[in-house]
């Protein structure tokens, strides 16, 4: 029997900006944050994150992050589902 349910969306946000210091996660200017996008799975978010990080490799203060939006939207998610990411 084939499962007809589509895979569960595991949304991820990729964003970045220039940090005030290399020892903190405080951005210099929130108006200049680069919102790369929201992605349907970790693999595609990671590809976008790697591409943006590579573009800005010459600026040591520039950092990009992946936020697991699905964890914020569904904090009761089971441990097995978390491991699958």
MDAnalysis code that builds the backbone (N, CA, C; Angstrom):
import MDAnalysis as mda
import numpy as np

u = mda.Universe.empty(255, n_residues=85, atom_resindex=np.repeat(np.arange(85), 3), trajectory=True)
u.add_TopologyAttr("name", ["N", "CA", "C"] * 85)
u.add_TopologyAttr("resid", np.arange(1, 86))
u.add_TopologyAttr("resname", ["UNK", "UNK", "UNK", "UNK", "UNK", "UNK", "UNK", "UNK", "UNK", "UNK", "UNK", "UNK", "UNK", "UNK", "UNK", "UNK", "UNK", "UNK", "UNK", "UNK", "UNK", "UNK", "UNK", "UNK", "UNK", "UNK", "UNK", "UNK", "UNK", "UNK", "UNK", "UNK", "UNK", "UNK", "UNK", "UNK", "UNK", "UNK", "UNK", "UNK", "UNK", "UNK", "UNK", "UNK", "UNK", "UNK", "UNK", "UNK", "UNK", "UNK", "UNK", "UNK", "UNK", "UNK", "UNK", "UNK", "UNK", "UNK", "UNK", "UNK", "UNK", "UNK", "UNK", "UNK", "UNK", "UNK", "UNK", "UNK", "UNK", "UNK", "UNK", "UNK", "UNK", "UNK", "UNK", "UNK", "UNK", "UNK", "UNK", "UNK", "UNK", "UNK", "UNK", "UNK", "UNK"])
u.atoms.positions = np.array([
    [0.837, -1.180, 0.000],
    [0.000, 0.000, 0.000],
    [0.881, 1.242, 0.000],
    [0.594, 2.178, -0.860],
    [1.382, 3.399, -0.991],
    [0.799, 4.495, -0.111],
    [1.672, 5.198, 0.570],
    [1.244, 6.316, 1.409],
    [0.928, 7.505, 0.514],
    [-0.306, 7.993, 0.575],
    [-0.713, 9.112, -0.284],
    [-0.550, 10.464, 0.397],
    [-0.126, 10.465, 1.652],
    [0.082, 11.730, 2.348],
    [1.387, 12.376, 1.882],
    [1.340, 13.665, 1.560],
    [2.590, 14.337, 1.183],
    [3.508, 14.437, 2.392],
    [4.818, 14.549, 2.169],
    [5.730, 14.671, 3.302],
    [5.416, 15.927, 4.105],
    [5.628, 15.837, 5.417],
    [5.371, 16.967, 6.295],
    [6.340, 18.101, 5.977],
    [5.820, 19.315, 5.924],
    [6.683, 20.473, 5.666],
    [7.535, 20.756, 6.901],
    [8.813, 20.876, 6.688],
    [9.742, 21.239, 7.758],
    [10.389, 22.557, 7.346],
    [9.675, 23.641, 7.582],
    [10.103, 24.953, 7.101],
    [11.356, 25.450, 7.805],
    [12.253, 26.048, 7.006],
    [13.508, 26.612, 7.504],
    [13.706, 28.003, 6.911],
    [14.121, 28.935, 7.746],
    [14.412, 30.311, 7.338],
    [15.919, 30.487, 7.262],
    [16.396, 31.090, 6.183],
    [17.816, 31.421, 6.045],
    [17.926, 32.937, 5.997],
    [18.735, 33.485, 6.894],
    [18.944, 34.931, 6.931],
    [20.342, 35.217, 7.461],
    [20.781, 36.448, 7.266],
    [22.100, 36.817, 7.753],
    [22.272, 38.316, 7.808],
    [23.419, 38.698, 8.308],
    [23.752, 40.101, 8.410],
    [25.129, 40.274, 9.014],
    [25.523, 41.513, 9.102],
    [26.844, 41.832, 9.636],
    [26.767, 41.948, 11.157],
    [27.651, 41.238, 11.841],
    [27.674, 41.237, 13.296],
    [28.509, 42.394, 13.835],
    [28.147, 42.865, 15.033],
    [28.945, 43.907, 15.694],
    [30.302, 43.368, 16.105],
    [30.327, 42.108, 16.534],
    [31.547, 41.498, 17.046],
    [31.564, 40.024, 16.656],
    [32.735, 39.462, 16.503],
    [32.847, 38.048, 16.180],
    [32.482, 37.163, 17.363],
    [32.399, 37.743, 18.558],
    [32.110, 36.957, 19.758],
    [30.654, 37.053, 20.201],
    [29.793, 37.644, 19.375],
    [28.379, 37.750, 19.749],
    [27.499, 37.545, 18.522],
    [26.210, 37.468, 18.759],
    [25.251, 37.368, 17.664],
    [24.345, 38.599, 17.727],
    [24.988, 39.757, 17.743],
    [24.284, 41.032, 17.715],
    [24.588, 41.683, 16.377],
    [23.533, 41.985, 15.630],
    [23.711, 42.545, 14.295],
    [23.968, 44.041, 14.361],
    [24.822, 44.527, 13.449],
    [25.136, 45.959, 13.393],
    [23.928, 46.804, 13.053],
    [23.143, 46.362, 12.077],
    [21.998, 47.148, 11.622],
    [20.877, 46.195, 11.214],
    [19.819, 46.150, 12.003],
    [18.718, 45.233, 11.713],
    [18.029, 45.549, 10.390],
    [18.090, 46.797, 9.972],
    [17.486, 47.181, 8.693],
    [18.237, 46.565, 7.510],
    [19.480, 46.161, 7.730],
    [20.297, 45.573, 6.659],
    [20.320, 44.046, 6.670],
    [19.462, 43.409, 7.473],
    [19.441, 41.950, 7.467],
    [19.051, 41.438, 6.085],
    [19.710, 40.378, 5.678],
    [19.440, 39.747, 4.388],
    [18.569, 38.522, 4.632],
    [17.286, 38.623, 4.271],
    [16.374, 37.491, 4.387],
    [16.478, 36.711, 3.075],
    [17.172, 35.591, 3.116],
    [17.405, 34.793, 1.911],
    [16.116, 34.109, 1.475],
    [15.401, 33.514, 2.434],
    [14.133, 32.881, 2.089],
    [13.713, 31.820, 3.076],
    [12.530, 31.271, 2.813],
    [11.992, 30.163, 3.601],
    [11.989, 28.941, 2.695],
    [12.486, 27.831, 3.233],
    [12.697, 26.623, 2.439],
    [11.914, 25.453, 3.028],
    [11.487, 24.505, 2.187],
    [10.613, 23.426, 2.636],
    [11.313, 22.296, 3.391],
    [12.638, 22.298, 3.385],
    [13.378, 21.241, 4.080],
    [14.786, 21.743, 4.401],
    [15.461, 21.006, 5.279],
    [16.783, 21.425, 5.724],
    [17.802, 21.407, 4.585],
    [17.717, 20.420, 3.720],
    [18.706, 20.288, 2.636],
    [18.705, 21.513, 1.727],
    [17.537, 21.978, 1.331],
    [17.490, 23.157, 0.458],
    [17.897, 24.424, 1.212],
    [17.560, 24.496, 2.496],
    [17.992, 25.644, 3.314],
    [19.511, 25.657, 3.441],
    [20.092, 24.500, 3.634],
    [21.547, 24.420, 3.763],
    [22.248, 24.831, 2.464],
    [21.705, 24.446, 1.329],
    [22.295, 24.862, 0.044],
    [22.277, 26.385, -0.087],
    [21.149, 27.001, 0.279],
    [21.044, 28.464, 0.212],
    [22.004, 29.115, 1.202],
    [22.089, 28.561, 2.401],
    [23.001, 29.079, 3.433],
    [24.455, 29.011, 2.953],
    [24.851, 27.880, 2.396],
    [26.230, 27.720, 1.901],
    [26.536, 28.725, 0.791],
    [25.594, 28.918, -0.112],
    [25.805, 29.855, -1.224],
    [25.999, 31.276, -0.701],
    [25.158, 31.709, 0.237],
    [25.281, 33.071, 0.782],
    [26.552, 33.213, 1.607],
    [26.889, 32.210, 2.372],
    [28.114, 32.261, 3.164],
    [29.336, 32.361, 2.255],
    [29.320, 31.633, 1.151],
    [30.442, 31.678, 0.200],
    [30.547, 33.053, -0.459],
    [29.394, 33.665, -0.767],
    [29.397, 35.004, -1.377],
    [30.041, 36.051, -0.474],
    [29.932, 35.858, 0.825],
    [30.389, 36.873, 1.785],
    [31.626, 36.432, 2.555],
    [32.350, 35.478, 2.022],
    [33.494, 34.903, 2.736],
    [34.566, 35.954, 3.062],
    [34.652, 37.030, 2.294],
    [35.671, 38.053, 2.532],
    [35.335, 38.993, 3.681],
    [34.113, 38.957, 4.191],
    [33.704, 39.805, 5.303],
    [33.555, 38.929, 6.548],
    [34.526, 38.988, 7.449],
    [34.532, 38.125, 8.629],
    [33.340, 38.383, 9.551],
    [32.749, 39.560, 9.488],
    [31.632, 39.886, 10.375],
    [30.266, 39.464, 9.804],
    [30.253, 39.025, 8.566],
    [28.995, 38.626, 7.941],
    [28.709, 37.177, 8.300],
    [27.489, 36.920, 8.808],
    [27.092, 35.566, 9.190],
    [25.680, 35.271, 8.689],
    [25.481, 34.039, 8.269],
    [24.173, 33.555, 7.859],
    [23.767, 32.414, 8.778],
    [22.464, 32.304, 8.995],
    [21.919, 31.331, 9.933],
    [20.747, 30.587, 9.306],
    [20.528, 29.378, 9.803],
    [19.342, 28.596, 9.444],
    [18.500, 28.481, 10.711],
    [17.246, 28.904, 10.618],
    [16.309, 28.813, 11.736],
    [15.284, 27.733, 11.402],
    [15.093, 26.808, 12.312],
    [14.131, 25.722, 12.135],
    [12.737, 26.237, 12.488],
    [12.071, 26.850, 11.519],
    [10.750, 27.432, 11.764],
    [9.732, 26.387, 12.205],
    [9.832, 25.189, 11.666],
    [8.868, 24.149, 12.011],
    [8.914, 23.815, 13.493],
    [10.058, 23.971, 14.128],
    [10.163, 23.725, 15.576],
    [9.447, 24.818, 16.368],
    [9.461, 26.034, 15.849],
    [8.744, 27.126, 16.509],
    [7.235, 26.982, 16.308],
    [6.843, 26.504, 15.136],
    [5.428, 26.353, 14.820],
    [4.806, 25.147, 15.518],
    [5.612, 24.111, 15.777],
    [5.114, 22.884, 16.404],
    [6.094, 22.425, 17.482],
    [6.102, 23.112, 18.637],
    [7.079, 22.779, 19.684],
    [6.848, 21.410, 20.323],
    [5.698, 20.801, 20.083],
    [5.396, 19.479, 20.646],
    [5.879, 18.343, 19.751],
    [6.658, 18.667, 18.734],
    [7.166, 17.682, 17.783],
    [7.904, 16.575, 18.519],
    [7.740, 15.331, 18.088],
    [8.361, 14.197, 18.760],
    [9.860, 14.160, 18.515],
    [10.566, 13.468, 19.370],
    [12.004, 13.321, 19.247],
    [12.415, 12.628, 17.969],
    [11.640, 11.646, 17.498],
    [11.966, 10.911, 16.271],
    [11.914, 11.846, 15.078],
    [10.943, 12.755, 15.041],
    [10.851, 13.701, 13.931],
    [12.022, 14.678, 13.960],
    [12.454, 15.069, 15.136],
    [13.593, 15.986, 15.246],
    [14.861, 15.336, 14.708],
    [15.046, 14.051, 14.972],
    [16.243, 13.336, 14.515],
    [16.274, 13.226, 12.986],
    [15.119, 13.231, 12.355],
    [15.044, 13.077, 10.901],
    [15.548, 14.308, 10.159],
    [15.766, 15.402, 10.844],
    [16.204, 16.628, 10.188],
    [17.667, 16.597, 10.055],
])
